[in-house]
């Protein structure tokens, strides 16, 4: 496994949930971590935690939906640390949780730009820098089981995660002759503000709400800190064969592959 202390990480959606845990885990390992999200105050708190524990972090307030803000952020990162080794595209929204005909144009556009366009923008800017580096780099897109399993009342989110899966496969082909790898990871259901939003949904508009309520009540939601550790481990493994793959952390076969490379899983979740 490669040393995190030699790497520059960029984590989008770093202000809360899985993104926050990813940033703290990478920082704890001594990586230089760039925190990207819209909420500067929350990012600053995470930056302070990383720096107080001996790590290095840099906060950039960015609306991932805005191309010029993303381009400016990556220029700043290049000027600051000179390289980009690992990008984790984590920023996402689960709303709207309603049938398509009930969704407003603004809701649909916001989810599309956050969950898909933002991933395109960040990946493109990271790749420009990685191409110039002899060591290349790694990109991990956080996807979901919804990219393969349709839900009534979740047509926007499900189709957008499916788009990210195909995007990952296509970009992997484009960079196949370079030392850049890109993969998508589905973490499964985990405790987060997104899960709270799902449980608060109107069941008449999102019929699957009760399923997610049961997962919470039965304590079958994964701990985001544990997921972050696994994802950071995967990002640091020299594993070029993973490029272009879309993998689920709940998959037994994938877990076996990971264990052969020293990545340990503890527990099961939905």
Buried (B, 14 or more C-beta within 10 A) or exposed (E): BBEBEEBBBBBBBBBBBBBBBBBBBBBBBBBBBBBBBBEBEBBBBBBEBBBEEEBBBBBBBBBBBBBEBBBBBBEBBBEEBEBBBBBBBBBBBBBBBBBEEEBEEEBBBBBBBBBBBBBBBBBBBBBEBBEEBEEBBBBBBBBBBBBBEEBEBBBBBBBBBBBBBEBBBEBBEEBEEBBBBBBBBBBBBBBBEBBEBBBEBEEEBBBBBEEBBEBBEEEEBBBBBBBBBBBBBBBBBEBEEBBBBBBBBBEEEBBEBBEEEEBEBEEEBB
